[in-house]
Amino acid sequence: MKYNPDELRELARAYALVNAVEHGGRAAVGPVMGKIMAEKPELRPHAREIVAIVREVVAEVNKLSLDEQKRLLEEKYSWVLEKLSKPKEQEKTLPPLPGAEEGKIVTRFAPNPDFVIHLGNARPAILSYEYKVIYKGKMILRFEDTDPRTKTPLPEAYELIKQDLEWLGIRWDEEYIQSLRMPIYYQIIKELLEKGHAYVDDKPGEEFRKYRNSGKLSEYPPRLRTAEENLELWDQMLEGRFAEGEAVVRIKTDPNHPDPSVRDWVAFRIIDTSRYPHPLVGDRYIVWPTYNFAAGVDDWLMGVTHILRAKEHMQNTIKQKYVYEYMGWKYPHVVHFGRLKLEGFIMSKSALKQLLDQGVSSGIDDPRFATIAGLRRRGITAEAIRKLILDVGVKYTDASISYTNLAATNRVIVDPTARRIMAAIPPTPMIIENLPWEKREFEIPYHPSGKLGSRRISLEGPTATVYISQSDKKLLKKGSIVRLMEAFNVEIVDIEGDKIRARFHSLGLEDARKHRALIIQWIPGDASLQIELLVPEGLDLIQRRGIVEQAAAELKQGDIVQLVRIGFARVDALETEDGSVRKVVMVFAHE
């Protein structure tokens, strides 16, 4: 979709003025970007271009005095204040399901517990749950774990997947594990063998492919066996008379189907579970159903009415319908959707596993991963993930989403409840002289709204050392007036290397406005904690160190805060010494 840069610039200016007036004359890019993306989600594919425009507009607005910002907002952009005061529009709804009846639909989410879920395969889980709620139906959670060799289940994955789903707000009504249902699959395949709709193939794979690819599959010798012969061979498979790879069971299909992979697909194969034991059933079974057989059978037996899955499963739908036709079953309604990709993140299970095996990552909740656990640890909320999935919906086309888009959605959600905390990363000392007090306390609110309480920061005079961010130091000039956020104003006396000398100028905010003073964050040197900020960038995890105000000691693991002028971050750990917090570890989420 195209957009008008001039119209976008006006919208950005309106929101930048609102943000600046709310924050004492200084707007920030993140909140402005969040407002634009919340209002115009269709612009998310252009997020990179739009954020460049927003940065320019914010810089222009921040050059104005607070009085000028207020005047412009009231005279030219009052419409944005009216818009913000109106009730929010209803959340985007999903399209109707084909053939759905209220109270009668059954959806399912069927993960393979060989790994935890990520943003891509959380999509069918969220969509299946949302439709269950819309139609007042039922949702099934089914673990598809019948491949102990190539997709070896992880014992811990069963529980971790459930934890991720619960965190996402998904509640299922029934739960099944396929490896505990093996006798059911044996019963169904035996019935198909008896009816002549399946056969045991004990020939090398090369021979089967020769017949299949030459158009002579109907003449393939194992396919011509009688039901009695196939049942005898099936018993021999169960008894262990065939080794791994020596025999399979195939479903008879159209021998001339245009898709060669559909022709007589494999329903059961032998796996040497003495070498590849299953974490739940060990080596109890050596003959295992393939995905298409087990999933197809279970969807019918569990009463699934609607399947929501990625379009790469279209071929599986074709295969499974042969079993349904032979058994006299009605196939569920299927909604296929495109792939979902989060740009800059690895979404492949195999690639993620490889990184874990190589020791590149610390675990499945690594904030560089697009796993639900990784996104959660990074500070992305379940509400943001859900909203993103619902915005994309069930489109058949593939969707590629930038992290900027996800961050914009998350920012709108966390901004009202995230406490503002001051940090200097890395810190630069500022020595302030001529303070007109021996000790003074400043009460600083945690949020511009005033709804999240406040903390008190004390500073002793007549000389004190505070720390500011190195990025703020670069903006200072000798003789300039600077306001320490929510406190007082100082005049810069000298800047020598890494040290800054300043002297008290005044207390009032009006004095700061009169001098167009830069507002910077500050941390008292004697009331600070160490901070380690982990910043994910691609496959790098950059460690940034500095100091943070003492109030951070009151935070809890999992809290999402806004580090002033740095961005939103999630508390990862609080390190203590002698019972007191000495260091706070946070993971950077986004601006």
N, C-alpha and C positions, 0 to 999 in steps of 0.2 A: 504494500500500500504506500502511495506517495503522500507526503505531507507538505504543508506550506510553511517554509522556514520563518516567514514574517509573523504568521499567526502563532507559531510555536514560541517564538521569541517573546511575544506579548504575554502569552500564558505563563512562561517562565518568569518574566518580570513581575507579573502579578503575585505569583507564589513566593518569589524571592523577597518582595516588599513585605508580605505578610510575615515571613520567617524572620526577616531583619528586625521588624518592629517588635516581634515577640521576644527577641534575644538582644535587646539593647543596641541595635544598629548593625549587627553582623549576621548576615545570612550564610547558610551552609549549603553546599551542593546536594548532599544526600537527601535531606527532607524535601527540597524543591523537586528533585528527580522523582522521589516517591509519590508526591502529589500528582505530577504529570502522568506517571505510569498508571496510577490508580484511576485517574479520570479517563485516560485514553489507552487502555490495554492493547489496542490494535497497533500501537506504535512500538511495541516491544521489539519487533525484529530490527528496528532502527536505533536501538538503545545507545550504541556506541556513538553514532552521529549526534544524537540528541544530547547526550551528556556533555559533549564539547560545546554545544550552544548554551547549555545551562551554566557551565563554568564561566563563560564570557559574561553572561547576564548577571550572575551573582557577583562577579568582580566589579561590574559597573555599578550595581546597587550599593555595594559596600563602600564605594567612594563617596556616596552621598551622606550628609549628616542625618541624624535620626529625625530631626524636624522636617527635612526635605523628604525623607522616606514616608513619614506620616502624611505629609501634605499630598504627595503623589498618590498614595494609597486611597486617601479619602476623595480626592478630586477626580482621578482618572481610573482607578481600579476598584471602586467601591463594589462593583459587581461580584468580585471574587469573595468579598466578605459575605455577601448575600448567599452565594453558592455554598460556602462552607457552613453556613447556619442552617441550610436545608437538610432534611433527613436523607440518609444515604439511599441510593438506588438498591433494589433487591439484587441479590447475587445471581449471576448467570445460571440458567437452568439447563439441564440436559434434554436432548430431544427424546420423544417417546420411544419406548421399546416396541418392536414389531410383535403383534399378537399378545401383548401383555394384559393381564387382568388383575385388578387390585386384589391383594390377598392371596394370589395364586402363583406368583412368580418365585422361582428359586434360582439364585445365582451362586457362583462358586469362585473361590480363589484357590488356585492349586500350585503352590510353589514347590520347587525341588529343594530339599534341605541340604544341598551340597554347598550352599553359601547363604549369606543373609540377603535380604532384599535391598535393592537400590531404587533410585528415583524412577527408572524405566519400568521395572516390574512391580512397583507400588501402584502404577497406573491402573491395571486391571483390578487390583484390590480395592482401591478407592472408588472406581466406577461401579464395581459390583455391589459395594456396600451402599453407595448413594442410590442406586436403582432399587435395592432392597427397601430402603427407607421410603423412597417416593411411592412405591407400589404396596407398601406394608406387607412385604413378602418375607422370604427367608434367605439367609446366606450360609454357604457351607465353606469351611476351611478344610482343604484336603492336601496332605503331604504326599507328593508323588516321588516315592523313593525306591523304585524298583530297578535301579541300575547301580548295584554296589561296586561295579568295576570302573566305568568311565566317568560316572557322576556320583562318586562315593559320598554318601550322606555324612555330614558332620554331626556328631552326637549333640553338640551344643546348639546347632542351628535350629532345631525344632522349637526350642524355648525362645531363642533370640528372635526368630521370625514372629512369634506370637507377641513378644514384648514390643517389637517395632509396630505391629498392627494395632496393638492397644494404644500405643503412644499416638498413632495417627487418628485415633478416635474410632477405629473399626471394631465392631462387635459382631461376632459370628454366632450362628444358632446351633450348628452341628460341626463336629470335628472328626476327621478320619485320617488314618495312616495306611497307605496302600500295602506296605510290606506286611501288615497284620491281616490282610484280606486275601492272601494267596489262594486258599481253598476255593474262594468264589471264582477267581479267574480260571482255575483248573476246571471247575465245573462247566463254565461257559465254553471254553475251548474244546472240551470233550464233546459237548453237544454239537458244536460246529463240525468236528471231525466225523461224528456219527452221521450228520446230514450231508456230508460230502462237500462242505463249503471251505474246508481247510485240509492241509496235508503236511506230513512230515517230510522235510527235504534233508536227506543225508548225503547229498553230493557236494563237492567243493563249490565255493562261491563262483569261481570262474566259469564252471559249466552252466550254472543257472543263468549267469549274465549272457553267455553265448546264445542260449535259447531265447532269452528275453529280448535281446537286442537284434536278433535276426528275424523276428516276427514268427517264430515257431514255438512260442511258449506253450501253446495248447498241446504240443507233442512232447513236452518235457516228461521223461519217465516217472519221476516221483509224483507228478501231478495226476498220473493215470492210475495210481494205486486205488485199491478198494478201501472202503471205510474200515473194514476189519484189519487190513494191513496197517493202515495209519494208526489205529487205536493200539495195536501191538507195539509199533515203534514208539508211540507216545509213552506207553508204560515203560519201555526200555529207557527212554530219556529220563523219566522220573526216578528210575532205579539206579541211574548213574552209569549205564553201559556206554554212553557216548561222552567223550571228553569235550571240553570247551571248544566251540567252533566246528564240531563234527556233525551237528544236526540242528535244524531250526524248524519251527512250525510256521507255515505261510497261510495267509488268507487268500482264497481264490478271488481274483478280480477280473476285469476285462483284459484278456491277454494282449489286446492291441490298443490299450489305453494310450492316448497321445503323450502322457507323462510317464516315462519308463519307471520312475520311482514308485508309481502307484501299482504297477503290475505285480501281483502276488507279493504284497509286502509282508515283512516278518512280524509275526505276532508274539512268538516266544523264542528265546535263545538260552543257551547254557552258559552259566557263569561259574567258574571254579571258586566257590565261596570258602574253600579251605585256604586259598591264597588271598581272596578278597572278601573277608567276612563282613556281613552287614551289621551295622552298629546296634540294631534292635533285635534281629532274629539270627545273628551269627551265621552258621553254615547249615541251617536247617533246610534251606531250599537251594537247589542248583539250577532249576528251570525257572526263568523269570519272564514276565510279560514285558513287552515293549511299551513305550509311552502311549502309542496310538491304541493299543488293545486295552490297557488298564484304564486309561482316561475315558475312552469311548464306553466301556462297560459301566464304569462308575457313574458317569453322567446320567445314564439311563436308570440304574438301580437307585441312585440318590434323588431321582426326581428333578434333576436340573432342567429348567425350562429355557434359560437364556445364558449363553456363553459369551463373555466379552474377552476377546483376546487379539493379539497382534496379527497383522495380515500375513506374516510369514507362516502362520498356522493354517492358511487356506488349503494347502495340500493335505494337511492332516484331517481336515473336515471331509475331504473327498474320500480318503482312505477309510475313515471310521464309518462312513455311511454304508459301506459294504456289510459290515457286521450288523448294523441296524436293519438293513434290508433282509438279511438272512434270518435274523431273530424275530422279525415282525415288529420292530420297535419304531417309534416316531422320533426323528432326530430333533434336538432342541433348536431354538432360534439362535443364530450366531451373529454377533456384531464384530466385524473386524476393524481394527484401527491401525494407523501407521506407527512407526517407531517414534520414540521420544528420546531426544538427545540433549544433554546438558553440555553446552560448549565448554571446552577446556577441562572436562572431567572424563576419566576412563569409566565406561559403563559395562564393559565386557567382564563377565565373571572370571573367565580364564585368565585375562590380563591382570585382574585384581589379585587372583590367587597367586599368580607368578610373582607379583611384587611382594606379597607376603612371604612367599617361599625364599625370595632373594634377600629378605631382611630389610627391604627398602622402607617398609611401613611397620608401625608399632602394633597394628591390629585393625580389625574390621571397622573400628570407629575413627580411623585416621581422618582428620579434617580435610585431607586432600582427595578423599574418595567421595563418590556420589552415592555411597550407601546411605540408607536412612540413618544409621547410627553415626556415620561421619558428618552428615548434614546437621543432625541434632547437636553433636558436639561442637560444631562450628557456630551454633547460635541460630540456625534456621528453624522456624517454628513449624509445628504440625499444621497449623492453620494456613501458613504460607504455601506449604507443599500441596495441601488439599485444594486451595484456591487456584494454584497454578494448573493442577490436573483438570479441574472442572472448567477452567478457562479454555484449555486446549480441547477438552471434550472427547468425542469419539470420532474425530475426523479420520478419514481413510488415508489422507496424505501424511507423510512423515513431518514431524515437528522438531525444529532445532531451537532451543531456548538458551539464551546467554545467561551467565550467572548474574549479570547486571539486571536482567528482568526479574529473576528470583529474588535478588536483593531488594529491588524496588518494592515488590509485594511484601516482603518480610519487614522492611523498614516502616511501612505504614502500620503494621500490626504491633511492632515492639516499641515504637517511638513513645506512645502515651504512657507506658509503664516502665521504661528504662531509666534508671537513675543516672544523672550526669555526674561523672567522677573525673577529677582533674589528675592528669598524669604528665610527666615530662619524660619523653623517650626520644633520644637520650637527653639527660638533664644538663642544663647549663646554670651555674650559680649566679645569682644577682644579689649584691650586697647593697642594702638600702640604709641610708643614713638619715639622721634628723627626724626620726619618728617621734611625734609629740605625745608619746605615752610610754609608760613602763610595761604595761601589758594590756592588750585589747583583744576582745573576741568579736569575730565576724560570723553572723548566722547566714548560712548560704543554703538556699533551697536546692533540693535534689532534682527538681524539674521546673521548667518555666511556668507550668500550670499551678505550682504550689501545692499540688495534691499528694505528693510523695514524701512530704516532710522535709526536714532540713538537718544540717549538721553544723557544729560550731568549730571554727578554726581560730586558734589564738596565735598572737604574734607579740613577742616581747621587743621593747625598744630600749634605748634610742637607736640601736643599730641591729639589724636582723639580716639573716641570709635566707633567701627563698630560691627555689629552683624553677626554671622555666624550660620549655622545650627548645631544642636547638633550632627547630624550624621557625619559632617565633623570634629567636635571637637574630636571625638573618634579616628580619624586617625592621629591627631597631636602628635608630640613628642618634648620634650625640645631640643633645638638646631637645629631643622630642619628648612629648608627654605620652605616657602609657598608663592605661588603667589595668590594675590587677582585678580580675573578674570578681564582681560582687563585693569589692573591698574598698580600695582607695587608689589614688593616682600618684605616679612618681615621674620625676624628670630624669632622663638618662644623662649621667654626668660623663661617663667614659666607657669605652669598650676596648678591652685589651685581651687579645687572644680569646681564651675561653671564659674570661671573667667580665662581668658587667657591674659598673658602679652606678648607683642611682640615689636620689634623695627624695624624701617625701615632698609632694607638691600640694595635694588637697584631698578631701574626702569625697566630695560630691560628684554624682554622675553628670550633673549639668556642666561642671568644669571640664569633665572629660569630653562631653559633646562639643563644648565651645572650642576645644583644641583639636577636635576630630581625632581623639586619642584612639590608638589601637587597643583593643581589649584582649588581654592574654590570660591564660590560666597560670596558676602558680601553686607551689607546694612548699610549706615551711620546711626548712632543712632539718629541724629537730622533731618533726611530727610526720614522718613519711615511712612508707614500706617499699621494699623492692618489688618491681613488677617485671614479669617476663611475658611478652606478647608474642604468641606464635602466629605467624602470618603465612597461610598457604598460598603459594604461587606455582601453579602447575604441579609438578612433582617435587618442588622444593618446599621446605618448611623452614621459613626464615625466623630466627630468634632475635627479637628486639628487646633490649633491656633498658630499664630506667627506674624511676621512682613514681609512686602513686600516693595520694593523700591517705592519711590514717583511717579515714572513714571506710576504706576498702576492706578493712579487717572485719567489718560487720556483714560483708557479703557472704553468700553461701554458694557452694558448688552448683552450677546450673543457672545461676542468675545471669541475666542479660543486661548489660549496662551500656551507656554511651560514654566512651572516653572522649572528653571534650576536644573538638577539632581533630580527632583521630578517626573515630568511627565506633560502630557498635561491636561489642565483644562479649563472649560468654566466659564466665568464671570456670576454669578447668580444674583448678586445685588451689588450696590454701595451705602453705607450708608453715609449720609452727616450730618454735624453739622455746623451751622452758614454758610451754603452755600458752605462748603468745604468738599471734600471726606475725611472721617476719617477711613473707614473700607471697605474692599473689600471681598465679599463672592464669593467663587468659588466652583464648583463641579468637583471633580477629574474624569477624563475620563479614562486614562490609561498611562502606561509608554511611 
